[in-house]
């Protein structure tokens, strides 16, 4: 899949599924021939538990039993859901 915006080309190489549950484990974006990779981590029961960005920034989500994030790294803590 590719998209052109404001005369720039951006390619999305999609997501790699490499777990037994077919969970996304990697996503690659290639804007203007620069590759950005996002690495996804999942909890033992399949909930998204973190992302690793190209600059090595890790954002942990600490999902609750329903898979809802209880934080977003140091950006948001003590998240509540109603």
Contact map, one row per residue, 1 for C-alpha under 8 A:
1110000000111100000000000000000000000000000000000000000000000000000000000000000000
1111000011110000000000000000000000000000000000000000000000000000000000000000000000
1111100011100000000000000000000000000000000000000000000000000000000000000000000000
0111111111000000000000000000000000000000000000000000000000000000000000000000000000
0011111111000000000000000000000000000000000000000000000000000000000000000000000000
0001111100000000000000000000000000000000000000000000000000000000000000000000000000
0001111110000000000000000000000000000000000000000000000000000000000000000000000000
0001111111000000000000000000001100000000000000000000000000000000000000000000000000
0111101111100000000000000000001100000000000000000000000000000000000000000000000000
0111100111110000000000000000111100000000000000000000000000000000000000000000000000
1110000011111000000000000000111000000000000000000000000000000000000000000000000000
1100000001111100000000000001110000000000000000000000000000000000000000000000000000
1000000000111110000000000011110000000000000000000000000000000000000000000000000000
1000000000011111000000000011100000000000000000000000000000000000000000000000000000
0000000000001111100000011111000000000000000000000000000000000000000000000000000000
0000000000000111110000011110000000000000000000000000000000000000000000000000000000
0000000000000011111001111100000000000000000000000000000000000000000000000000000000
0000000000000001111101111000000000000000000000000000000000000000000000000000000000
0000000000000000111111111000000000000000000000000000000000000000000000000000000000
0000000000000000011111100000000000000000000000000000000000000000000000000000000000
0000000000000000001111100000000000000000000001000000000000000000000000000000000000
0000000000000000111111110000000000000000000000000000000000000000000000000000000000
0000000000000000111111111000000000000000010001000000000000000000000000000000000000
0000000000000011111001111110000000000001000000000000000000000000000000000000000000
0000000000000011111000111110000000000011100000000000000000000000000000000000000000
0000000000000011100000011111000000001111000000000000000000000000000000000000000000
0000000000001111000000011111100000001111000000000000000000000000000000000000000000
0000000000011110000000000111110000111100000000000000000000000000000000000000000000
0000000001111100000000000011111000111000000000000000000000000000000000000000000000
0000000001111000000000000001111111110000000000000000000000000000000000000000000000
0000000111100000000000000000111111100000000000000000000000000000000000000000000000
0000000111000000000000000000011111000000000000000000000000000000000000000000000000
0000000000000000000000000000011111100000000000000000000000000000000000000000000000
0000000000000000000000000000011111110000000000000000000000000000000000000000000000
0000000000000000000000000001111011111000000000000000000000000000000000000000000000
0000000000000000000000000001110001111100000000000000010000000000000000000000000000
0000000000000000000000000111100000111110000000000000110000000000000000000000000000
0000000000000000000000000111000000011111000000000011110000000000000000000000000000
0000000000000000000000001110000000001111100000000011100000000000000000000000000000
0000000000000000000000011110000000000111110000011111000000000000000000000000000000
0000000000000000000000001000000000000011111000011110000000000000000000000000000000
0000000000000000000000100000000000000001111111111100000000000000000000000000000000
0000000000000000000000000000000000000000111111111000000000000010000000000000000000
0000000000000000000000000000000000000000011111100000000000000000000000000000000000
0000000000000000000000000000000000000000011111100000000000000000000000000000000000
0000000000000000000010100000000000000000011111110000000000000000000000000000000000
0000000000000000000000000000000000000000011111111000000000000010001000000000000000
0000000000000000000000000000000000000001111001111100000000001010001000000000000000
0000000000000000000000000000000000000001111000111110000000011110000010000000000000
0000000000000000000000000000000000000001110000011111000001111100000000000000000000
0000000000000000000000000000000000000111100000001111100001110000000000000000000000
0000000000000000000000000000000000000111000000000111110111100000000000000000000000
0000000000000000000000000000000000001110000000000011111111000000000000000000000000
0000000000000000000000000000000000011100000000000001111110000000000000000000000000
0000000000000000000000000000000000000000000000000000111110000000000000000000000000
0000000000000000000000000000000000000000000000000001111111000000000000000000000000
0000000000000000000000000000000000000000000000000001111111100000000000000000000000
0000000000000000000000000000000000000000000000000111100111110000000000001000000000
0000000000000000000000000000000000000000000000000111000011111000000000011100000000
0000000000000000000000000000000000000000000000001110000001111100000000111000000000
0000000000000000000000000000000000000000000000011100000000111110000011111000000000
0000000000000000000000000000000000000000000000001100000000011111000011110000000000
0000000000000000000000000000000000000000001000111000000000001111111111100000000000
0000000000000000000000000000000000000000000000000000000000000111111111000000000000
0000000000000000000000000000000000000000000000000000000000000011111100000000000000
0000000000000000000000000000000000000000000000000000000000000011111100000000000000
0000000000000000000000000000000000000000000000110000000000000011111110000000000000
0000000000000000000000000000000000000000000000000000000000000011111111000000000000
0000000000000000000000000000000000000000000000001000000000001111001111110000001000
0000000000000000000000000000000000000000000000000000000000001111000111110000111100
0000000000000000000000000000000000000000000000000000000000011110000011111111111000
0000000000000000000000000000000000000000000000000000000000111100000011111111100000
0000000000000000000000000000000000000000000000000000000001111000000000111111100000
0000000000000000000000000000000000000000000000000000000000100000000000111111100000
0000000000000000000000000000000000000000000000000000000000000000000000111111100000
0000000000000000000000000000000000000000000000000000000000000000000000111111111000
0000000000000000000000000000000000000000000000000000000000000000000001111111111000
0000000000000000000000000000000000000000000000000000000000000000000001100001111100
0000000000000000000000000000000000000000000000000000000000000000000011100001111110
0000000000000000000000000000000000000000000000000000000000000000000001000000011111
0000000000000000000000000000000000000000000000000000000000000000000000000000001111
0000000000000000000000000000000000000000000000000000000000000000000000000000000111
